[in-house]
Amino acid sequence: MFYTTTDHLPDKTKVTGIAIGVAIHETSATSQFMSNLKDKLGGADTGYEKTLLVAAKRAIKNMMADAESDDAHGIINVRINDNIVVKDKSNVMVVVTAYGSEIIYAETKDT
């Protein structure tokens, strides 16, 4: 199983469906306080970066599992989107979605 952002592969592949993976990660008031503090002091916000990275990796893993359950050989045209949803003053959710086109290798006759 593989995945790529390439929108097509040459020869012998057939698109068979869509693979989707979603990951939701909630952050707490403490991490938001530290993020706001770093923002005001002019530092990098590694907490949110780590949260997004963890969620993106989990979304890709879930997308791969979806494709494997459909017996796909790989996923092309992979895209990743992220959104931040504010639940209330103390909780924020990071939602990451990974999706792409499932492919199989087409059967060919050798001559």
Backbone bond lengths (Angstrom), bond angles and torsions (degrees), N, CA, C in turn:
res aa  C-N    CA-C-N  psi(-1)  N-CA   C-N-CA  omega(-1)  CA-C   N-CA-C  phi
1 M - - - 1.453 - - 1.525 108.07 -
2 F 1.316 115.03 133.79 1.464 120.52 177.47 1.519 108.93 -138.23
3 Y 1.331 115.59 166.34 1.463 120.54 172.14 1.515 108.57 -142.76
4 T 1.339 114.90 150.70 1.451 120.73 -178.13 1.528 109.77 -153.01
5 T 1.322 116.85 155.00 1.469 120.76 176.12 1.523 111.91 -83.86
6 T 1.329 116.95 -7.47 1.462 121.44 177.31 1.518 109.64 -59.63
7 D 1.336 117.54 136.68 1.463 118.95 -174.92 1.528 114.46 -84.73
8 H 1.315 118.31 -8.40 1.467 120.79 174.10 1.522 109.27 -159.27
9 L 1.308 114.72 160.61 1.457 121.30 174.64 1.515 107.62 -121.70
10 P 1.315 117.38 144.54 1.459 118.82 -178.51 1.531 111.33 -70.15
11 D 1.335 115.05 136.17 1.471 122.10 170.93 1.523 115.57 54.48
12 K 1.250 113.55 155.93 1.447 125.60 162.85 1.531 116.86 52.25
13 T 1.314 117.70 25.48 1.459 120.22 172.87 1.518 108.75 -128.36
14 K 1.306 115.75 151.52 1.462 121.40 -179.26 1.522 108.35 -135.05
15 V 1.322 116.88 129.51 1.464 121.43 176.15 1.521 108.26 -74.29
16 T 1.329 116.42 129.07 1.462 120.13 -176.06 1.522 113.99 -119.17
17 G 1.315 118.40 -8.06 1.455 119.49 -179.34 1.513 111.70 170.23
18 I 1.320 114.91 -166.15 1.457 121.90 -179.61 1.523 109.04 -120.22
19 A 1.313 115.96 134.10 1.469 121.72 174.83 1.522 107.98 -104.78
20 I 1.320 116.03 134.30 1.463 120.91 -178.40 1.521 109.21 -132.64
21 G 1.323 115.82 138.42 1.461 122.04 173.99 1.513 109.78 -136.55
22 V 1.314 116.56 136.70 1.464 121.67 -179.10 1.519 108.69 -127.64
23 A 1.318 116.69 142.30 1.463 122.15 173.58 1.525 108.18 -135.75
24 I 1.321 115.18 133.87 1.463 121.27 178.71 1.517 108.08 -121.06
25 H 1.320 116.08 127.55 1.456 121.00 -179.26 1.527 108.16 -129.01
26 E 1.302 116.66 127.96 1.455 120.99 -178.80 1.524 110.06 -100.48
27 T 1.329 115.71 136.84 1.461 120.50 176.79 1.524 109.14 -106.98
28 S 1.312 115.15 154.62 1.464 120.45 -175.95 1.525 111.80 -98.86
29 A 1.307 114.90 172.72 1.468 121.03 178.56 1.521 110.85 -62.18
30 T 1.316 117.95 -36.82 1.469 121.81 -179.18 1.518 110.61 -62.46
31 S 1.337 116.78 -47.91 1.460 118.52 -179.71 1.518 111.45 -66.25
32 Q 1.343 117.66 -33.04 1.460 120.34 176.72 1.529 111.13 -67.60
33 F 1.324 117.07 -39.97 1.463 121.12 178.04 1.530 109.79 -59.81
34 M 1.331 116.07 -46.55 1.465 120.13 -179.98 1.528 110.51 -64.62
35 S 1.326 117.03 -37.84 1.459 121.48 178.26 1.524 110.56 -63.15
36 N 1.341 116.65 -46.22 1.467 120.45 178.87 1.518 111.29 -63.56
37 L 1.317 117.10 -38.35 1.459 121.61 178.63 1.527 110.40 -63.62
38 K 1.321 116.64 -46.80 1.469 120.38 178.53 1.522 111.00 -61.80
39 D 1.337 115.94 -38.88 1.460 120.20 179.94 1.525 110.18 -62.24
40 K 1.324 116.77 -44.03 1.467 120.86 -179.24 1.529 111.99 -69.58
41 L 1.324 116.89 -32.21 1.457 120.81 -179.56 1.532 112.51 -87.10
42 G 1.326 116.80 -8.24 1.466 120.01 176.53 1.509 114.35 84.77
43 G 1.311 118.40 31.98 1.462 120.89 177.88 1.510 111.77 -107.45
44 A 1.316 114.56 167.96 1.460 119.89 177.12 1.519 109.55 -74.19
45 D 1.305 116.19 142.22 1.459 121.45 179.91 1.526 109.02 -95.68
46 T 1.312 115.93 80.07 1.463 120.15 -177.51 1.517 112.21 -70.27
47 G 1.325 118.73 -22.22 1.464 121.35 178.57 1.516 111.74 -63.85
48 Y 1.325 116.93 -49.33 1.467 120.20 178.15 1.521 110.81 -68.42
49 E 1.332 117.67 -36.44 1.460 120.51 177.90 1.523 110.26 -60.79
50 K 1.325 116.70 -45.00 1.470 120.72 178.51 1.521 110.73 -64.18
51 T 1.330 116.91 -41.44 1.458 120.83 179.13 1.526 110.58 -61.08
52 L 1.324 117.02 -46.40 1.466 120.34 178.81 1.519 111.81 -64.05
53 L 1.325 117.43 -40.50 1.462 121.19 179.91 1.518 111.09 -64.30
54 V 1.323 116.93 -45.36 1.472 120.86 178.63 1.523 110.11 -61.62
55 A 1.328 117.25 -45.17 1.467 121.03 -179.44 1.527 111.07 -65.70
56 A 1.320 118.27 -39.98 1.468 121.07 179.32 1.525 111.06 -64.60
57 K 1.326 117.00 -43.86 1.466 119.87 178.26 1.522 111.20 -62.75
58 R 1.326 116.40 -39.01 1.464 119.84 179.34 1.527 110.66 -68.96
59 A 1.334 117.99 -38.56 1.464 121.26 177.55 1.529 110.73 -63.24
60 I 1.339 116.97 -41.47 1.470 120.83 177.57 1.525 110.28 -64.19
61 K 1.328 116.63 -43.15 1.466 120.53 178.07 1.534 110.51 -60.42
62 N 1.332 117.37 -42.28 1.463 121.21 178.78 1.530 111.27 -66.94
63 M 1.336 117.42 -37.30 1.461 121.25 176.83 1.522 110.51 -63.20
64 M 1.337 116.28 -43.62 1.466 120.81 178.85 1.530 110.65 -62.21
65 A 1.317 117.09 -41.38 1.472 120.85 178.70 1.524 110.42 -63.18
66 D 1.325 117.04 -39.59 1.459 121.12 178.04 1.526 110.44 -61.84
67 A 1.317 117.19 -44.92 1.466 121.35 179.79 1.533 111.08 -65.79
68 E 1.334 116.47 -41.14 1.468 119.84 179.02 1.523 110.97 -63.07
69 S 1.331 117.61 -36.89 1.465 120.06 179.04 1.530 111.74 -67.03
70 D 1.336 116.83 -20.55 1.462 121.81 176.94 1.529 111.76 -97.02
71 D 1.346 117.20 9.80 1.471 123.63 179.63 1.530 113.52 61.50
72 A 1.328 116.82 29.63 1.467 120.28 176.68 1.523 109.68 -75.22
73 H 1.316 116.02 155.13 1.462 121.44 177.08 1.525 112.21 -92.44
74 G 1.326 115.85 -21.96 1.454 120.05 -179.33 1.520 110.63 -171.93
75 I 1.339 115.23 178.27 1.463 121.57 179.12 1.523 107.97 -133.20
76 I 1.332 115.56 127.71 1.469 120.59 177.27 1.524 109.25 -113.86
77 N 1.312 115.63 168.52 1.468 122.55 176.70 1.536 111.26 57.91
78 V 1.322 116.08 41.24 1.464 120.99 -177.57 1.526 110.58 -71.42
79 R 1.316 115.22 135.51 1.456 122.57 176.77 1.520 108.48 -131.25
80 I 1.324 116.18 148.41 1.463 121.50 179.09 1.524 108.25 -129.62
81 N 1.321 116.10 128.87 1.468 122.36 176.94 1.510 109.17 -120.77
82 D 1.331 115.99 147.16 1.462 119.36 174.61 1.516 109.76 -131.62
83 N 1.320 114.90 147.50 1.461 122.33 178.02 1.512 108.79 -138.61
84 I 1.308 115.64 149.16 1.463 121.01 175.28 1.520 107.24 -113.99
85 V 1.315 115.84 124.88 1.459 122.07 -178.30 1.524 108.04 -113.33
86 V 1.323 116.95 121.00 1.459 121.42 178.82 1.523 107.85 -88.09
87 K 1.334 115.73 115.21 1.469 120.29 179.90 1.522 111.35 -83.26
88 D 1.316 115.53 -47.72 1.461 121.92 177.39 1.521 107.67 -161.40
89 K 1.314 117.63 -169.22 1.471 120.36 -175.48 1.517 113.66 -62.51
90 S 1.319 117.49 -25.01 1.457 118.97 -174.42 1.527 114.44 -112.40
91 N 1.317 118.83 -2.05 1.462 120.16 -177.23 1.525 112.07 -136.02
92 V 1.312 114.09 132.54 1.457 122.19 176.38 1.523 107.23 -129.08
93 M 1.334 115.56 138.45 1.462 119.72 176.32 1.523 109.33 -109.43
94 V 1.330 114.67 137.48 1.453 121.80 172.70 1.521 106.33 -103.37
95 V 1.326 116.77 122.72 1.458 122.18 -179.76 1.526 107.93 -114.97
96 V 1.323 116.45 121.09 1.463 121.22 179.11 1.523 108.26 -119.40
97 T 1.330 115.37 131.37 1.463 121.76 178.62 1.520 108.88 -120.20
98 A 1.330 116.24 131.47 1.465 122.57 174.49 1.530 106.85 -117.90
99 Y 1.324 116.65 134.87 1.460 119.17 179.41 1.524 110.21 -150.36
100 G 1.320 115.36 157.23 1.455 120.85 178.92 1.510 110.69 -170.78
101 S 1.325 116.49 -179.94 1.461 122.93 -178.88 1.519 110.41 -93.55
102 E 1.332 115.97 123.39 1.466 120.88 176.53 1.525 108.77 -73.48
103 I 1.327 115.71 139.52 1.464 119.39 176.91 1.520 110.07 -130.38
104 I 1.337 113.39 158.10 1.453 120.75 168.97 1.515 106.27 -128.07
105 Y 1.305 115.66 157.32 1.471 119.98 174.39 1.509 106.89 -79.75
106 A 1.325 116.76 126.16 1.455 121.35 -179.71 1.522 108.92 -73.28
107 E 1.302 114.97 144.09 1.453 119.75 178.07 1.503 109.14 -74.24
108 T 1.332 116.23 140.47 1.471 121.16 178.02 1.514 108.72 -129.67
109 K 1.321 115.49 154.87 1.458 120.87 176.83 1.521 107.61 -98.66
110 D 1.326 115.87 127.95 1.458 120.03 176.50 1.511 108.48 -81.93
111 T 1.335 116.66 138.81 1.459 119.49 178.65 1.496 110.49 -110.69
